Amino acid sequence: AHFLPQGTPTPLIPMLVIIETISLLIQPMALAVRLTANITAGHLLMHLIGSATLAMSTINLPSTLIIFTILILLTILEIAVALIQAYVFTLLVSLYLHDNT
């Protein structure tokens, strides 16, 4: 009864139960994939820019300072993204739990 809307025709009941069960199982996986992708993308970008800063440090000092400034700004952005991701994670988990109680 938890997986079915009121007034569901009898022939559709088995299919709707399967669809709702799959939906409930996929929600946490989709949340995990999104969080993993956001964290990985930010760390990868920071690693690439950090490597570019080290490579440029022996070649051209003004360029190194510009790239290092970009790295600092990206770090600040990553902190903001981490806070937003924590908020989204908490909000979605509470919505998922509310929908399933």
C-alpha positions in Angstrom: 0.0 0.0 0.0 3.0 2.3 0.6 4.1 2.0 -3.0 0.7 2.6 -4.6 -1.4 5.7 -5.2 -5.1 5.4 -4.2 -7.3 4.1 -6.9 -4.7 2.2 -8.8 -6.2 -0.3 -11.3 -5.6 -3.9 -10.2 -3.6 -5.0 -13.3 -1.1 -2.2 -12.8 -0.3 -3.0 -9.1 2.6 -5.4 -9.7 4.3 -3.1 -12.2 3.9 0.0 -10.0 5.3 -1.9 -7.0 8.4 -2.9 -9.0 8.9 0.7 -10.4 8.5 2.3 -7.0 11.0 -0.2 -5.4 13.5 0.5 -8.1 13.0 4.2 -7.6 13.7 3.9 -3.9 16.9 2.0 -4.5 18.2 4.3 -7.2 17.7 7.6 -5.2 20.6 7.0 -2.8 22.9 5.8 -5.6 22.1 8.9 -7.7 22.9 11.1 -4.7 26.2 9.3 -4.1 27.2 9.5 -7.8 26.5 13.3 -7.9 28.5 13.9 -4.7 31.4 11.8 -5.9 31.5 13.6 -9.3 31.5 17.0 -7.8 34.2 16.2 -5.3 36.4 14.4 -7.9 36.0 17.2 -10.4 37.1 19.8 -8.0 40.0 17.9 -6.7 41.2 17.0 -10.2 41.1 20.6 -11.3 43.0 21.8 -8.2 45.6 19.1 -8.8 46.0 20.1 -12.5 46.3 23.8 -11.6 48.7 23.0 -8.8 50.9 21.0 -11.1 50.9 23.9 -13.6 51.9 26.3 -10.9 54.9 24.1 -10.0 55.9 23.6 -13.6 55.7 27.3 -14.3 57.6 28.3 -11.1 61.0 27.7 -12.8 60.0 29.2 -16.1 58.2 32.5 -15.5 57.6 34.0 -12.1 54.8 36.5 -13.1 52.8 33.7 -14.7 53.3 31.5 -11.7 51.9 34.2 -9.4 48.8 34.5 -11.7 48.3 30.8 -11.7 48.8 30.6 -8.0 46.1 33.3 -7.5 43.8 31.3 -9.6 44.5 28.2 -7.5 43.7 30.2 -4.3 40.4 31.4 -5.8 39.6 27.8 -6.9 40.3 26.6 -3.4 37.8 29.1 -2.0 35.3 28.0 -4.6 35.8 24.4 -3.6 35.1 25.2 0.0 31.9 26.9 -1.1 31.0 23.9 -3.2 31.7 21.6 -0.3 29.3 23.6 1.9 26.6 23.6 -0.8 27.0 19.8 -1.4 26.7 19.2 2.4 23.5 21.2 2.4 22.1 19.4 -0.7 23.1 16.0 0.8 21.4 16.8 4.1 18.3 18.2 2.4 17.9 15.2 0.0 18.5 12.6 2.7 15.8 14.2 4.8 13.4 14.3 1.9 14.1 10.7 1.0 13.5 9.6 4.6 10.4 11.7 4.9 9.0 10.2 1.7 9.6 6.6 3.0 8.1 7.0 6.5 
